[in-house]
Amino acid sequence: MLLQKKKEIETLLANHRVEIETGKLRVFLIDECHLMWGDAIGYVWGKTDQEITVPVVNE
Protein backbone atom coordinates (compact mmCIF):
# COMPACT_ATOMS: atom_id res chain seq x y z
CA MET A 1 0.00 0.00 0.00
CA LEU A 2 2.80 2.42 0.90
CA LEU A 3 4.66 1.81 -2.36
CA GLN A 4 1.43 2.29 -4.29
CA LYS A 5 0.82 5.64 -2.56
CA LYS A 6 4.43 6.72 -3.22
CA LYS A 7 4.02 5.90 -6.92
CA GLU A 8 0.73 7.83 -7.01
CA ILE A 9 2.42 10.93 -5.56
CA GLU A 10 5.40 10.61 -7.92
CA THR A 11 3.03 10.40 -10.90
CA LEU A 12 1.03 13.41 -9.71
CA LEU A 13 4.19 15.50 -9.36
CA ALA A 14 5.57 14.31 -12.71
CA ASN A 15 2.32 15.22 -14.47
CA HIS A 16 2.57 18.78 -13.13
CA ARG A 17 6.35 19.18 -13.36
CA VAL A 18 6.30 22.08 -15.85
CA GLU A 19 3.83 24.09 -13.79
CA ILE A 20 5.81 23.43 -10.61
CA GLU A 21 9.15 24.40 -12.15
CA THR A 22 7.76 27.58 -13.73
CA GLY A 23 6.13 28.66 -10.48
CA LYS A 24 2.57 28.40 -11.76
CA LEU A 25 1.84 25.65 -9.25
CA ARG A 26 3.19 25.36 -5.72
CA VAL A 27 3.30 22.13 -3.81
CA PHE A 28 3.32 22.79 -0.09
CA LEU A 29 2.65 19.32 1.21
CA ILE A 30 1.33 16.08 -0.12
CA ASP A 31 0.20 13.77 2.62
CA GLU A 32 -2.67 11.50 3.41
CA CYS A 33 -4.17 12.68 6.64
CA HIS A 34 -7.38 11.86 8.38
CA LEU A 35 -8.60 14.63 10.66
CA MET A 36 -11.46 14.48 13.06
CA TRP A 37 -13.64 17.49 13.88
CA GLY A 38 -11.69 19.73 16.24
CA ASP A 39 -8.22 18.51 15.25
CA ALA A 40 -7.39 21.77 13.48
CA ILE A 41 -8.96 24.10 16.01
CA GLY A 42 -6.99 26.14 18.50
CA TYR A 43 -4.03 27.36 16.47
CA VAL A 44 -5.07 31.02 16.60
CA TRP A 45 -5.38 33.15 19.72
CA GLY A 46 -8.75 34.73 20.16
CA LYS A 47 -12.08 34.56 21.89
CA THR A 48 -13.63 31.13 21.68
CA ASP A 49 -17.09 32.49 20.92
CA GLN A 50 -15.91 34.40 17.83
CA GLU A 51 -14.81 32.97 14.51
CA ILE A 52 -11.35 34.01 13.39
CA THR A 53 -10.54 33.91 9.69
CA VAL A 54 -7.05 33.75 8.27
CA PRO A 55 -6.83 35.09 4.72
CA VAL A 56 -4.86 32.97 2.27
CA VAL A 57 -3.67 34.58 -0.94
CA ASN A 58 -3.20 32.37 -3.98
CA GLU A 59 -0.61 34.25 -6.01
C-alpha positions in Angstrom: 0.0 0.0 0.0 2.8 2.4 0.9 4.7 1.8 -2.4 1.4 2.3 -4.3 0.8 5.6 -2.6 4.4 6.7 -3.2 4.0 5.9 -6.9 0.7 7.8 -7.0 2.4 10.9 -5.6 5.4 10.6 -7.9 3.0 10.4 -10.9 1.0 13.4 -9.7 4.2 15.5 -9.4 5.6 14.3 -12.7 2.3 15.2 -14.5 2.6 18.8 -13.1 6.4 19.2 -13.4 6.3 22.1 -15.9 3.8 24.1 -13.8 5.8 23.4 -10.6 9.1 24.4 -12.2 7.8 27.6 -13.7 6.1 28.7 -10.5 2.6 28.4 -11.8 1.8 25.6 -9.2 3.2 25.4 -5.7 3.3 22.1 -3.8 3.3 22.8 -0.1 2.6 19.3 1.2 1.3 16.1 -0.1 0.2 13.8 2.6 -2.7 11.5 3.4 -4.2 12.7 6.6 -7.4 11.9 8.4 -8.6 14.6 10.7 -11.5 14.5 13.1 -13.6 17.5 13.9 -11.7 19.7 16.2 -8.2 18.5 15.3 -7.4 21.8 13.5 -9.0 24.1 16.0 -7.0 26.1 18.5 -4.0 27.4 16.5 -5.1 31.0 16.6 -5.4 33.1 19.7 -8.8 34.7 20.2 -12.1 34.6 21.9 -13.6 31.1 21.7 -17.1 32.5 20.9 -15.9 34.4 17.8 -14.8 33.0 14.5 -11.3 34.0 13.4 -10.5 33.9 9.7 -7.0 33.7 8.3 -6.8 35.1 4.7 -4.9 33.0 2.3 -3.7 34.6 -0.9 -3.2 32.4 -4.0 -0.6 34.2 -6.0 
